[in-house]
């Protein structure tokens, strides 16, 4: 699910989704491996992906004919991502991002843990 913000006639969109390419390492660290993208008026400003506890995306867009700076700060927790969105240094929005396909990460994490437990029990009985 995307987060939408309207600012002075501009449509700002933040999309965050589960990124399976980092799943194995993420399950060991108990954190979300995600890809987050920032759009202004459907134009991609930037993205952040992979494993990190804090990250920012910054760039600029045209507002009233002048370049305007936009920055998205992301902080990750176990199963949620908080954000702070600033334009020209002023905070305009903050909250929790809804991660697309969060059910998949929970299911994959549980399957991964179950496989590890089965392997440990199997190897323990062999020794």
N, C-alpha and C positions, 0 to 999 in steps of 0.2 A: 504494500500500500504506500502510496506517495503522500507526502505532506505538501499542502499548497498554501501559499501566502500571497496576498495581494499587497503591493506597495506602490503607491502613487501611479497607478495605471499599469504596473508591470506584474506579470504572473511569475512568481518564483516557485519552483518545484524541487523538492528534495526526495530522491528515491534511494532506498537502502534495501539491498537484497542479500541473502545468504550466498556465499561464494564457496562452492565445494572444493575448489582447487587447494584451499588451505585447511580443509577439514581435519585431517589427521593431527597436524600440529595444534590446531585450535582445541581439539578435544583434550589434549594433554594439558593445555593451559587453561581450560575451562572458560573460554571466551568466544565471542562471535567472530567468525571470519566472514567479513562482509565486503561488499562493494557499494559505496555511496556516491551518488552523482548529484551535482547541483546544476539546475537549469534556470535561466532567466528568459522569459518569452520564448520558450522551447529551444533556446540555444544553450548548448552544453558549455558551462563555465569551467568545470573541472571535476575530477573524481579522485576518490581515495579508496584503496582496497588493501586487503591483506590483514595481517595481525598487528594490531596496535591498540594501546589503551587510549591515547589521545592523538588526534590528527586534525589538520585544517585544510580546507580548500579555499583558495582565494583567486580572484580575478577581477575583471571589470566589464562593464556594459555601458551603453550610451543612455543617458537620461537627460532629456531636454537639450540634446546636442552636446553634452559634456560627458567625459568619462567619469564613471561612478564606481568606486571600489566596493566589492562585496566579499565577505569572508564568512565561512561556515566552520565553526569549531565543533568537533565531535569527541565525545567521551564515552567509552564503552564499559559496560558492566557485564555480568554473567549472561543475561538474556535480554538486555535492553541497551539502547544507544540514546544518550541525551545529546542535545545540540543547542548551540547559540548562534544565531544568524545576525550579522552586523552589516550595515551599509554606511560607508564613509565614517567608520568608527563608532556609530551609534547602534546600540542593540535594538533590533526590531522584532525579534521573535526568539523564544526558547521553549523547549519541551522535550518530549520523548518521541523518537522516530519509530514508526511501525515497520518492522523488518518483513519484507516479502518472503514467503515460504519458510517462516519460522518453525512450522510444524516439521519440516524436513530436517532441520538441524537437530531438533530434539530427538526425532526418530533415529537419525543416523548416529547421534551421540550415544543413545541407549544401545543400539546394535553393536557399536564399536566396543562399549564397555562389556556387553554380554560376551562377545567373542574373546576379549582379553580374559575375562573370568573363566570361561570354558577352557581356554588354553592353559591357564595357570593350574586349574584343577586337574586337567588331563596330565600335564607334566609332573605335577606333584604326586599323582598316583603311580606314574611310571618310575619314579625314583625310589 
